[in-house]
Amino acid sequence: MTAALFTPVQVGNMTLQHRVALAPMSRNRASVHGDPTDIMVKYYKQRATKGGLLISEAVSISATAGAYVQTPGLFKDTQVQKWKKVTETVHQQGGYIYCQLWHLGRTSTSALMGSQIVSASDIPIKGVPIQDIGGYTTDVYETPRPLTQPEIKTIVADFAQAAENAMAAGFDGVEIHGANGFLVDQFINSSSNNRTDDYGGSSANRARFALEITDAVVSRIGEEKTAIRLSPYGEFQDMNDDDRVGTFSYVTQQLQNKHPKLAYVHLVEARLDQDRSQTLAPFRAIWQGPMVVAGNYSEDYKEAYAQTEKHANTIIAIGRAFLANPDLVERIRNHWPLNKYDRDTFYAIGTLKGYADYPTYQQTMQA
Ligand SMILES: Cc1cc2nc3c(=O)[nH]c(=O)nc-3n(C[C@H](O)[C@H](O)[C@H](O)COP(=O)(O)O)c2cc1C
């Protein structure tokens, strides 16, 4: 009998032929202007499979959304044209590709932004900036300026415009980046939001920004082409919430009530070193549509088989193992061994090395 991992599943408008997806991963291989490059076309082409879903690296929604060094955007015509080369090559392989859209908020720098960084509140991230991703020149995170309500409305509109641009670039849909401590998550979590207006205080108020963005994107491109990523147990970039399960259950319930036909809800699992009682069960009990789950499957892909047997409508997004194995889907299907990933080249700016030069299993066998 075929394992559930390799059986079809309907996700939005797509009929996926298997349930191994590429997790979104920033790789700093765009041009200095934030345009997709030819090595990006090669990288995504290598990972595309018939009926398989790729989720792009995070893509800036506007010139003021922040960026890291050589990460891509989708707000200029040249970017739309260059992304088209990526989406066309993925479609030629019979694959699908969603575009992850982000605003960095307080994780960016004024040096890269040209103006003071922004967030829900004036609370900086504690600790030392992640030099390798950000290309930071300072050793402390900057203090952000709280966004005004008109600015919040502008950012909501920017997400909708970027979603429309993603459609023009040939993407199959968009994933709103509401995870990992970036702007949307900075609003949701109580550790980074002490606003006293409609966007702060209660879980409902802190979730408002995420839900307004979802509404705006849905009304522009449709529920079936819209998805959102959340990390209920995320601690990266100082994320914490007074009531993680309560807050993220509220967000999930609102999505279920208002947008039950979203393509998928994408949830990041707690890390293996976190409390094992932190499971996705409370959110699974609420969200009835397709669910993408990510985290820890790179270490043990047998879990991908196990989870998809247990849960219908589940798709497994894999990060580090997929960046190191262009033919990951075939390796998992055939139980072939995996290449090890090289952490030093995760964010190696502009280089092919450690990006589009990992061998397939067949290439290794022939060498
Ligand atoms: C190099 C790298 C870049 C990443 N960039 C992003 C990103 O742009 N957006 C995002 O939501 N998550 C990002 N992540 C997190 C991954 O999507 C994924 O959740 C994480 O790697 C855990 O999955 P894994 O254990 O299969 O690697 C990144 C992870 C890595 C390793």
PDBQT file of the ligand as one rigid body, heavy atoms in Angstrom, charges set to zero:
ROOT
HETATM    1  C1  LIG A 401      18.708  28.781   5.966  1.00  0.00    +0.000 C 
HETATM    2  C2  LIG A 401      17.322  28.927   6.544  1.00  0.00    +0.000 A 
HETATM    3  C3  LIG A 401      16.538  30.014   6.173  1.00  0.00    +0.000 A 
HETATM    4  C4  LIG A 401      15.231  30.139   6.652  1.00  0.00    +0.000 A 
HETATM    5  N1  LIG A 401      14.446  31.182   6.203  1.00  0.00    +0.000 NA
HETATM    6  C5  LIG A 401      13.121  31.201   6.515  1.00  0.00    +0.000 A 
HETATM    7  C6  LIG A 401      12.251  32.142   5.876  1.00  0.00    +0.000 A 
HETATM    8  O1  LIG A 401      12.629  32.933   5.013  1.00  0.00    +0.000 OA
HETATM    9  N2  LIG A 401      10.940  32.112   6.254  1.00  0.00    +0.000 N 
HETATM   10  C7  LIG A 401      10.466  31.240   7.201  1.00  0.00    +0.000 A 
HETATM   11  O2  LIG A 401       9.270  31.263   7.509  1.00  0.00    +0.000 OA
HETATM   12  N3  LIG A 401      11.271  30.334   7.781  1.00  0.00    +0.000 NA
HETATM   13  C8  LIG A 401      12.576  30.270   7.437  1.00  0.00    +0.000 A 
HETATM   14  N4  LIG A 401      13.374  29.281   7.967  1.00  0.00    +0.000 N 
HETATM   15  C9  LIG A 401      12.765  28.210   8.824  1.00  0.00    +0.000 C 
HETATM   16  C10 LIG A 401      12.374  26.989   7.968  1.00  0.00    +0.000 C 
HETATM   17  O3  LIG A 401      11.298  27.291   7.112  1.00  0.00    +0.000 OA
HETATM   18  C11 LIG A 401      11.972  25.775   8.856  1.00  0.00    +0.000 C 
HETATM   19  O4  LIG A 401      10.822  26.098   9.605  1.00  0.00    +0.000 OA
HETATM   20  C12 LIG A 401      13.091  25.358   9.788  1.00  0.00    +0.000 C 
HETATM   21  O5  LIG A 401      14.307  25.208   9.080  1.00  0.00    +0.000 OA
HETATM   22  C13 LIG A 401      12.764  24.033  10.503  1.00  0.00    +0.000 C 
HETATM   23  O6  LIG A 401      12.637  22.976   9.562  1.00  0.00    +0.000 OA
HETATM   24  P1  LIG A 401      13.812  21.887   9.332  1.00  0.00    +0.000 P 
HETATM   25  O7  LIG A 401      14.055  21.235  10.679  1.00  0.00    +0.000 OA
HETATM   26  O8  LIG A 401      13.250  20.945   8.316  1.00  0.00    +0.000 OA
HETATM   27  O9  LIG A 401      15.023  22.623   8.846  1.00  0.00    +0.000 OA
HETATM   28  C14 LIG A 401      14.697  29.165   7.537  1.00  0.00    +0.000 A 
HETATM   29  C15 LIG A 401      15.510  28.085   7.934  1.00  0.00    +0.000 A 
HETATM   30  C16 LIG A 401      16.796  27.946   7.435  1.00  0.00    +0.000 A 
HETATM   31  C17 LIG A 401      17.619  26.746   7.833  1.00  0.00    +0.000 C 
ENDROOT
TORSDOF 0
